[in-house]
């Protein structure tokens, strides 16, 4: 399967963007009053959003790696054609 250079850059940018957004979200989640019960234990809100954050990190990483590999492949194709 061939991925265009524009699509490859988009995938790479999406992976980076995903990390930036979800790191910020994770910090806010940790600091939120809704995340912790009075006894200091995590609430359901925290658990659900922590799982969402981890899954998003995994997907963002996978998409970013795919984009990185595609960017490198399109760069090699471009270099060998010139």
N, C-alpha and C positions, 0 to 999 in steps of 0.2 A: 504494500500500500504506500502510495506517495502522498506526502503532506506538503502543501505549498508553503513557501517561506513565510507568507503573511499569516497563515494558520498556525505555523510553528511558533512564530513570535507571539501570537495571541495566547496560545496554550502556555508558553513560558511566563508571559505577563500575568495570566490568570493564576498560575501557581504561586508566584511571588505575591500578588495581591491577596490571595487567600491567606497566606501566612501573616501578612500585615494585619488584615482584618481580624483574624481569629486570635492572634496574640493579644490585640487590644480587647477583644471580647472576653478572653480568658481572664485578663487582669480585672476587668470590670465585674465579671462574674464572681471572682474571688472576693472582691471588696463589697459586693452587694449584701445588704441586710437580709434580702430574701433567700440568700444561699445558706444561711446558718440558723439553726434552731436556737432557742434560748440556752440549751445545755451545750452548745458548741458543735453539735453534730450537723452533718450536711442535710439539707432538705431535699425533697423530691425535685424541686426546681433546680437545685444545684446539680443533682445527679443527671437529670435529663439533659441539661445544657452542657454538662461536662462530656457526656457521651457524644452529643452533637458536635462539640468542639473537636474531640479526638478524631471522629470520623471525618470531619472537614479537613483537619490537618493531613490525614492519610490521603484523602482524595486530592487535595491541593498539591501534595507532594507528588503523587502519581501523575497528575496532569502536568505539573511543572517539569518532571523528569522526561515525560514523553515530548513535551515542547522543546526541552534542551537537546534531546537526542535528534529531534527533527531539524532544529536550527543547525546543529553540527552537520547533519547529513546534507542539508541544502547548501551549506557553505562549502562542503567538499565537492558537491556536484558543480557549484558555480566556479570554484577554483580549477577543477579539472577541465571545464569547458573553455576556459580562457587561456 
